[in-house]
Amino acid sequence: MNLFNILWVIGAPQVILIIVVVLLLFGGKKIPELMRGLGSGIKEFKDASKGTDTSKEKESKEE
């Protein structure tokens, strides 16, 4: 099952239920921190898959 088929299976009620469960588990104040961490993780993964290492570039700029 690919992503396109999964999007057709998940409807609006399921998405609302998932959002409510996430809010109950983490609370409204914790979600932005989680999303920031997720975003930086995705960015690091993309950089690693491209073969670029931004941590070395940042260290050289700081010196």
DOGU-627199 format. One record per atom (N, C-alpha, C, O, CB): residue in one letter; atom name; x, y, z. Coordinates in pm, whole numbers, plus 50000, padded with zeros to 5 digits. Glycine has a CB too. Layout:
resn: A name: CA X: X Y: Y Z: Z
...
//
This chain:
resn: M name: N X: 50086 Y: 49882 Z: 50000
resn: M name: CA X: 50000 Y: 50000 Z: 50000
resn: M name: C X: 50090 Y: 50124 Z: 50000
resn: M name: O X: 50173 Y: 50141 Z: 50090
resn: M name: CB X: 49903 Y: 50000 Z: 50123
resn: N name: N X: 50074 Y: 50208 Z: 49901
resn: N name: CA X: 50157 Y: 50327 Z: 49895
resn: N name: C X: 50089 Y: 50445 Z: 49965
resn: N name: O X: 49976 Y: 50433 Z: 50013
resn: N name: CB X: 50189 Y: 50363 Z: 49750
resn: L name: N X: 50156 Y: 50557 Z: 49970
resn: L name: CA X: 50107 Y: 50674 Z: 50042
resn: L name: C X: 49975 Y: 50725 Z: 49986
resn: L name: O X: 49888 Y: 50768 Z: 50062
resn: L name: CB X: 50211 Y: 50785 Z: 50038
resn: F name: N X: 49960 Y: 50722 Z: 49854
resn: F name: CA X: 49837 Y: 50771 Z: 49792
resn: F name: C X: 49716 Y: 50690 Z: 49838
resn: F name: O X: 49611 Y: 50747 Z: 49866
resn: F name: CB X: 49850 Y: 50766 Z: 49639
resn: N name: N X: 49731 Y: 50558 Z: 49845
resn: N name: CA X: 49621 Y: 50473 Z: 49892
resn: N name: C X: 49589 Y: 50497 Z: 50039
resn: N name: O X: 49473 Y: 50493 Z: 50078
resn: N name: CB X: 49654 Y: 50326 Z: 49869
resn: I name: N X: 49691 Y: 50521 Z: 50118
resn: I name: CA X: 49669 Y: 50547 Z: 50261
resn: I name: C X: 49591 Y: 50675 Z: 50280
resn: I name: O X: 49504 Y: 50683 Z: 50367
resn: I name: CB X: 49803 Y: 50556 Z: 50335
resn: L name: N X: 49621 Y: 50777 Z: 50199
resn: L name: CA X: 49548 Y: 50904 Z: 50210
resn: L name: C X: 49400 Y: 50886 Z: 50176
resn: L name: O X: 49316 Y: 50957 Z: 50231
resn: L name: CB X: 49610 Y: 51009 Z: 50118
resn: W name: N X: 49367 Y: 50795 Z: 50088
resn: W name: CA X: 49226 Y: 50770 Z: 50056
resn: W name: C X: 49157 Y: 50693 Z: 50166
resn: W name: O X: 49037 Y: 50709 Z: 50187
resn: W name: CB X: 49214 Y: 50693 Z: 49924
resn: V name: N X: 49231 Y: 50609 Z: 50238
resn: V name: CA X: 49172 Y: 50529 Z: 50346
resn: V name: C X: 49145 Y: 50616 Z: 50468
resn: V name: O X: 49043 Y: 50598 Z: 50535
resn: V name: CB X: 49265 Y: 50412 Z: 50383
resn: I name: N X: 49236 Y: 50708 Z: 50498
resn: I name: CA X: 49219 Y: 50795 Z: 50614
resn: I name: C X: 49129 Y: 50912 Z: 50576
resn: I name: O X: 49161 Y: 50990 Z: 50486
resn: I name: CB X: 49357 Y: 50847 Z: 50667
resn: G name: N X: 49016 Y: 50922 Z: 50643
resn: G name: CA X: 48922 Y: 51030 Z: 50615
resn: G name: C X: 48928 Y: 51138 Z: 50720
resn: G name: O X: 49014 Y: 51136 Z: 50809
resn: G name: CB X: 48781 Y: 50975 Z: 50607
resn: A name: N X: 48838 Y: 51234 Z: 50709
resn: A name: CA X: 48834 Y: 51347 Z: 50802
resn: A name: C X: 48810 Y: 51303 Z: 50947
resn: A name: O X: 48878 Y: 51354 Z: 51036
resn: A name: CB X: 48726 Y: 51445 Z: 50760
resn: P name: N X: 48717 Y: 51211 Z: 50974
resn: P name: CA X: 48698 Y: 51170 Z: 51114
resn: P name: C X: 48823 Y: 51107 Z: 51176
resn: P name: O X: 48850 Y: 51127 Z: 51294
resn: P name: CB X: 48583 Y: 51072 Z: 51123
resn: Q name: N X: 48898 Y: 51031 Z: 51097
resn: Q name: CA X: 49019 Y: 50969 Z: 51149
resn: Q name: C X: 49126 Y: 51074 Z: 51177
resn: Q name: O X: 49198 Y: 51063 Z: 51277
resn: Q name: CB X: 49072 Y: 50863 Z: 51051
resn: V name: N X: 49137 Y: 51173 Z: 51091
resn: V name: CA X: 49236 Y: 51279 Z: 51112
resn: V name: C X: 49203 Y: 51358 Z: 51238
resn: V name: O X: 49291 Y: 51391 Z: 51317
resn: V name: CB X: 49243 Y: 51372 Z: 50989
resn: I name: N X: 49074 Y: 51390 Z: 51256
resn: I name: CA X: 49031 Y: 51462 Z: 51376
resn: I name: C X: 49061 Y: 51381 Z: 51500
resn: I name: O X: 49108 Y: 51436 Z: 51600
resn: I name: CB X: 48880 Y: 51495 Z: 51369
resn: L name: N X: 49035 Y: 51252 Z: 51496
resn: L name: CA X: 49063 Y: 51164 Z: 51611
resn: L name: C X: 49212 Y: 51162 Z: 51642
resn: L name: O X: 49251 Y: 51167 Z: 51759
resn: L name: CB X: 49013 Y: 51021 Z: 51583
resn: I name: N X: 49296 Y: 51156 Z: 51541
resn: I name: CA X: 49440 Y: 51155 Z: 51561
resn: I name: C X: 49485 Y: 51286 Z: 51625
resn: I name: O X: 49568 Y: 51284 Z: 51717
resn: I name: CB X: 49515 Y: 51132 Z: 51428
resn: I name: N X: 49432 Y: 51399 Z: 51579
resn: I name: CA X: 49468 Y: 51529 Z: 51635
resn: I name: C X: 49427 Y: 51539 Z: 51781
resn: I name: O X: 49503 Y: 51590 Z: 51864
resn: I name: CB X: 49403 Y: 51642 Z: 51555
resn: V name: N X: 49307 Y: 51491 Z: 51814
resn: V name: CA X: 49259 Y: 51495 Z: 51952
resn: V name: C X: 49347 Y: 51409 Z: 52042
resn: V name: O X: 49381 Y: 51450 Z: 52153
resn: V name: CB X: 49113 Y: 51448 Z: 51960
resn: V name: N X: 49384 Y: 51292 Z: 51995
resn: V name: CA X: 49469 Y: 51203 Z: 52076
resn: V name: C X: 49606 Y: 51267 Z: 52099
resn: V name: O X: 49659 Y: 51260 Z: 52210
resn: V name: CB X: 49486 Y: 51065 Z: 52006
resn: V name: N X: 49663 Y: 51328 Z: 51996
resn: V name: CA X: 49793 Y: 51394 Z: 52011
resn: V name: C X: 49784 Y: 51509 Z: 52111
resn: V name: O X: 49872 Y: 51525 Z: 52195
resn: V name: CB X: 49844 Y: 51447 Z: 51875
resn: L name: N X: 49677 Y: 51588 Z: 52103
resn: L name: CA X: 49658 Y: 51697 Z: 52198
resn: L name: C X: 49644 Y: 51645 Z: 52341
resn: L name: O X: 49699 Y: 51705 Z: 52434
resn: L name: CB X: 49536 Y: 51779 Z: 52162
resn: L name: N X: 49573 Y: 51536 Z: 52358
resn: L name: CA X: 49556 Y: 51481 Z: 52492
resn: L name: C X: 49687 Y: 51424 Z: 52547
resn: L name: O X: 49715 Y: 51436 Z: 52666
resn: L name: CB X: 49450 Y: 51373 Z: 52492
resn: L name: N X: 49765 Y: 51362 Z: 52461
resn: L name: CA X: 49889 Y: 51300 Z: 52507
resn: L name: C X: 49998 Y: 51403 Z: 52539
resn: L name: O X: 50067 Y: 51391 Z: 52640
resn: L name: CB X: 49941 Y: 51204 Z: 52401
resn: F name: N X: 50012 Y: 51504 Z: 52454
resn: F name: CA X: 50125 Y: 51595 Z: 52468
resn: F name: C X: 50087 Y: 51733 Z: 52523
resn: F name: O X: 50172 Y: 51801 Z: 52579
resn: F name: CB X: 50192 Y: 51611 Z: 52337
resn: G name: N X: 49965 Y: 51773 Z: 52507
resn: G name: CA X: 49924 Y: 51906 Z: 52552
resn: G name: C X: 49959 Y: 52012 Z: 52449
resn: G name: O X: 50046 Y: 51992 Z: 52364
resn: G name: CB X: 49990 Y: 51938 Z: 52685
resn: G name: N X: 49891 Y: 52124 Z: 52456
resn: G name: CA X: 49909 Y: 52230 Z: 52358
resn: G name: C X: 50043 Y: 52298 Z: 52362
resn: G name: O X: 50090 Y: 52346 Z: 52258
resn: G name: CB X: 49804 Y: 52330 Z: 52375
resn: K name: N X: 50106 Y: 52305 Z: 52478
resn: K name: CA X: 50233 Y: 52377 Z: 52489
resn: K name: C X: 50351 Y: 52295 Z: 52438
resn: K name: O X: 50452 Y: 52351 Z: 52396
resn: K name: CB X: 50257 Y: 52416 Z: 52633
resn: K name: N X: 50340 Y: 52164 Z: 52441
resn: K name: CA X: 50451 Y: 52078 Z: 52404
resn: K name: C X: 50458 Y: 52053 Z: 52253
resn: K name: O X: 50564 Y: 52019 Z: 52201
resn: K name: CB X: 50441 Y: 51946 Z: 52477
resn: I name: N X: 50346 Y: 52069 Z: 52182
resn: I name: CA X: 50341 Y: 52035 Z: 52040
resn: I name: C X: 50436 Y: 52121 Z: 51955
resn: I name: O X: 50504 Y: 52066 Z: 51869
resn: I name: CB X: 50199 Y: 52051 Z: 51989
resn: P name: N X: 50444 Y: 52255 Z: 51975
resn: P name: CA X: 50540 Y: 52331 Z: 51893
resn: P name: C X: 50685 Y: 52285 Z: 51910
resn: P name: O X: 50761 Y: 52284 Z: 51814
resn: P name: CB X: 50531 Y: 52479 Z: 51928
resn: E name: N X: 50722 Y: 52246 Z: 52031
resn: E name: CA X: 50857 Y: 52195 Z: 52054
resn: E name: C X: 50878 Y: 52064 Z: 51978
resn: E name: O X: 50985 Y: 52043 Z: 51919
resn: E name: CB X: 50883 Y: 52173 Z: 52203
resn: L name: N X: 50778 Y: 51978 Z: 51979
resn: L name: CA X: 50788 Y: 51851 Z: 51907
resn: L name: C X: 50799 Y: 51874 Z: 51756
resn: L name: O X: 50878 Y: 51807 Z: 51689
resn: L name: CB X: 50666 Y: 51763 Z: 51937
resn: M name: N X: 50723 Y: 51968 Z: 51704
resn: M name: CA X: 50727 Y: 51997 Z: 51560
resn: M name: C X: 50861 Y: 52057 Z: 51520
resn: M name: O X: 50913 Y: 52027 Z: 51412
resn: M name: CB X: 50613 Y: 52092 Z: 51521
resn: R name: N X: 50917 Y: 52143 Z: 51606
resn: R name: CA X: 51050 Y: 52199 Z: 51578
resn: R name: C X: 51154 Y: 52088 Z: 51572
resn: R name: O X: 51239 Y: 52086 Z: 51483
resn: R name: CB X: 51088 Y: 52304 Z: 51685
resn: G name: N X: 51147 Y: 51997 Z: 51667
resn: G name: CA X: 51241 Y: 51885 Z: 51668
resn: G name: C X: 51224 Y: 51795 Z: 51547
resn: G name: O X: 51321 Y: 51748 Z: 51489
resn: G name: CB X: 51224 Y: 51804 Z: 51795
resn: L name: N X: 51099 Y: 51772 Z: 51509
resn: L name: CA X: 51072 Y: 51691 Z: 51391
resn: L name: C X: 51125 Y: 51759 Z: 51265
resn: L name: O X: 51185 Y: 51694 Z: 51180
resn: L name: CB X: 50920 Y: 51665 Z: 51376
resn: G name: N X: 51104 Y: 51890 Z: 51255
resn: G name: CA X: 51153 Y: 51964 Z: 51139
resn: G name: C X: 51304 Y: 51961 Z: 51128
resn: G name: O X: 51358 Y: 51943 Z: 51019
resn: G name: CB X: 51106 Y: 52106 Z: 51145
resn: S name: N X: 51372 Y: 51980 Z: 51240
resn: S name: CA X: 51519 Y: 51978 Z: 51235
resn: S name: C X: 51569 Y: 51837 Z: 51205
resn: S name: O X: 51671 Y: 51820 Z: 51138
resn: S name: CB X: 51578 Y: 52028 Z: 51368
resn: G name: N X: 51499 Y: 51736 Z: 51254
resn: G name: CA X: 51537 Y: 51599 Z: 51222
resn: G name: C X: 51522 Y: 51567 Z: 51075
resn: G name: O X: 51607 Y: 51501 Z: 51016
resn: G name: CB X: 51455 Y: 51501 Z: 51303
resn: I name: N X: 51413 Y: 51614 Z: 51015
resn: I name: CA X: 51391 Y: 51593 Z: 50872
resn: I name: C X: 51497 Y: 51667 Z: 50792
resn: I name: O X: 51548 Y: 51615 Z: 50692
resn: I name: CB X: 51250 Y: 51640 Z: 50831
resn: K name: N X: 51531 Y: 51789 Z: 50835
resn: K name: CA X: 51633 Y: 51867 Z: 50764
resn: K name: C X: 51769 Y: 51796 Z: 50771
resn: K name: O X: 51840 Y: 51789 Z: 50671
resn: K name: CB X: 51644 Y: 52009 Z: 50825
resn: E name: N X: 51804 Y: 51745 Z: 50887
resn: E name: CA X: 51930 Y: 51672 Z: 50901
resn: E name: C X: 51930 Y: 51546 Z: 50815
resn: E name: O X: 52032 Y: 51512 Z: 50754
resn: E name: CB X: 51956 Y: 51636 Z: 51048
resn: F name: N X: 51817 Y: 51477 Z: 50809
resn: F name: CA X: 51807 Y: 51357 Z: 50727
resn: F name: C X: 51825 Y: 51390 Z: 50579
resn: F name: O X: 51895 Y: 51318 Z: 50508
resn: F name: CB X: 51672 Y: 51287 Z: 50749
resn: K name: N X: 51762 Y: 51498 Z: 50533
resn: K name: CA X: 51777 Y: 51538 Z: 50393
resn: K name: C X: 51920 Y: 51576 Z: 50362
resn: K name: O X: 51974 Y: 51540 Z: 50257
resn: K name: CB X: 51683 Y: 51655 Z: 50360
resn: D name: N X: 51984 Y: 51650 Z: 50454
resn: D name: CA X: 52123 Y: 51687 Z: 50433
resn: D name: C X: 52213 Y: 51565 Z: 50428
resn: D name: O X: 52306 Y: 51557 Z: 50347
resn: D name: CB X: 52170 Y: 51783 Z: 50543
resn: A name: N X: 52185 Y: 51469 Z: 50515
resn: A name: CA X: 52267 Y: 51348 Z: 50518
resn: A name: C X: 52246 Y: 51265 Z: 50391
resn: A name: O X: 52340 Y: 51205 Z: 50340
resn: A name: CB X: 52234 Y: 51263 Z: 50642
resn: S name: N X: 52124 Y: 51263 Z: 50340
resn: S name: CA X: 52099 Y: 51185 Z: 50219
resn: S name: C X: 52161 Y: 51252 Z: 50097
resn: S name: O X: 52194 Y: 51184 Z: 49999
resn: S name: CB X: 51948 Y: 51168 Z: 50198
resn: K name: N X: 52178 Y: 51384 Z: 50101
resn: K name: CA X: 52244 Y: 51455 Z: 49991
resn: K name: C X: 52395 Y: 51444 Z: 50002
resn: K name: O X: 52467 Y: 51467 Z: 49904
resn: K name: CB X: 52202 Y: 51602 Z: 49989
resn: G name: N X: 52444 Y: 51409 Z: 50119
resn: G name: CA X: 52588 Y: 51397 Z: 50138
resn: G name: C X: 52651 Y: 51523 Z: 50190
resn: G name: O X: 52774 Y: 51531 Z: 50197
resn: G name: CB X: 52653 Y: 51359 Z: 50011
resn: T name: N X: 52572 Y: 51623 Z: 50227
resn: T name: CA X: 52628 Y: 51745 Z: 50282
resn: T name: C X: 52629 Y: 51736 Z: 50434
resn: T name: O X: 52539 Y: 51677 Z: 50494
resn: T name: CB X: 52549 Y: 51870 Z: 50236
resn: D name: N X: 52729 Y: 51794 Z: 50494
resn: D name: CA X: 52738 Y: 51792 Z: 50639
resn: D name: C X: 52743 Y: 51937 Z: 50687
resn: D name: O X: 52848 Y: 52002 Z: 50680
resn: D name: CB X: 52864 Y: 51712 Z: 50688
resn: T name: N X: 52630 Y: 51987 Z: 50736
resn: T name: CA X: 52623 Y: 52126 Z: 50777
resn: T name: C X: 52691 Y: 52150 Z: 50910
resn: T name: O X: 52729 Y: 52263 Z: 50940
resn: T name: CB X: 52479 Y: 52171 Z: 50786
resn: S name: N X: 52709 Y: 52046 Z: 50993
resn: S name: CA X: 52772 Y: 52066 Z: 51123
resn: S name: C X: 52919 Y: 52107 Z: 51106
resn: S name: O X: 52969 Y: 52188 Z: 51183
resn: S name: CB X: 52761 Y: 51937 Z: 51208
resn: K name: N X: 52987 Y: 52052 Z: 51007
resn: K name: CA X: 53126 Y: 52091 Z: 50982
resn: K name: C X: 53132 Y: 52234 Z: 50932
resn: K name: O X: 53222 Y: 52309 Z: 50969
resn: K name: CB X: 53192 Y: 51997 Z: 50879
resn: E name: N X: 53035 Y: 52273 Z: 50847
resn: E name: CA X: 53033 Y: 52409 Z: 50797
resn: E name: C X: 53007 Y: 52508 Z: 50910
resn: E name: O X: 53069 Y: 52614 Z: 50914
resn: E name: CB X: 52927 Y: 52423 Z: 50688
resn: K name: N X: 52917 Y: 52474 Z: 51002
resn: K name: CA X: 52886 Y: 52561 Z: 51115
resn: K name: C X: 53006 Y: 52577 Z: 51207
resn: K name: O X: 53033 Y: 52686 Z: 51256
resn: K name: CB X: 52767 Y: 52508 Z: 51193
resn: E name: N X: 53078 Y: 52466 Z: 51231
resn: E name: CA X: 53194 Y: 52472 Z: 51318
resn: E name: C X: 53304 Y: 52560 Z: 51257
resn: E name: O X: 53370 Y: 52633 Z: 51330
resn: E name: CB X: 53248 Y: 52331 Z: 51346
resn: S name: N X: 53323 Y: 52553 Z: 51127
resn: S name: CA X: 53427 Y: 52633 Z: 51064
resn: S name: C X: 53391 Y: 52781 Z: 51064
resn: S name: O X: 53479 Y: 52867 Z: 51071
resn: S name: CB X: 53451 Y: 52585 Z: 50921
resn: K name: N X: 53260 Y: 52814 Z: 51057
resn: K name: CA X: 53217 Y: 52952 Z: 51060
resn: K name: C X: 53233 Y: 53011 Z: 51201
resn: K name: O X: 53259 Y: 53131 Z: 51215
resn: K name: CB X: 53072 Y: 52964 Z: 51014
resn: E name: N X: 53218 Y: 52929 Z: 51305
resn: E name: CA X: 53227 Y: 52978 Z: 51441
resn: E name: C X: 53369 Y: 53008 Z: 51482
resn: E name: O X: 53390 Y: 53090 Z: 51571
resn: E name: CB X: 53167 Y: 52878 Z: 51535
resn: E name: N X: 53467 Y: 52944 Z: 51421
resn: E name: CA X: 53607 Y: 52962 Z: 51458
resn: E name: C X: 53666 Y: 53084 Z: 51402
resn: E name: O X: 53784 Y: 53112 Z: 51425
resn: E name: CB X: 53687 Y: 52848 Z: 51416
//
